Amino acid sequence: MSLIEEAPVPQRRRGAALENALLDAAWDELADKGYTGFTIESVAERASTSRAVIYRRWPTKPDLVRAAVGRAGQKERVEIPDTGSLRDDVVELLRRANRSRASLGIMMVLQLSGYYAETGTGLSDLRSIFLASGGKAVDTLLARAVQRGEVDPAKLTPRVVSVPFDLYRQELLMTLKPVPDAVAESIVDEVFMPLVRPSV
């Protein structure tokens, strides 16, 4: 038996494990340096890989940023609440989004202005990518509410359905701070629920 311990051989990352490691490194670079200081070289160094490995998957800096945003959204999925009432479900959904996604939303505003300028896009472009992997929690909440007779399905237009989340984002973007519970409750109680309740 050898008295000299052999150093463990590092395992090569492949497939999804490699891509996720690269995208996590890219997201960390964005958080630390913003888009202006973000480079393929810095991501490769952080991920302990070569630039060629990254360029094979994402040929441009904006391509890598979009993929990193999608990965961050996938990691930060918000669990769908089931409290028994639409009002409480929507309040709880906003609270959970606040805990898991508020800081990410703020980062996408503060750190990615260079991306928007370079690509000619806006926050809505990255927001759709960020949310694409998170599923449609609100559709589940509303389907339950319709079954319980809490809402009038005819009133659930896309604009009305988006109201509580649009107002939440507006508050977040204006203050650059997590939205207080009292504000989330006010959005739901004073604006959203009166719009969707069945007419008497």
PERA-V990055 format. One record per helix or strand of 2 or more residues. SS is the DSSP state (H for helix, E for strand). FROM is the first residue (numbers start at 1). LEN is the number of residues. Records with the same first field share a line. If there is no record, write none. Layout:
SS = FROM-LEN, FROM-LEN
This chain:
H = 15-23, 40-8, 51-7, 61-15, 86-25, 113-7, 123-10, 137-12, 153-3, 158-18, 181-16
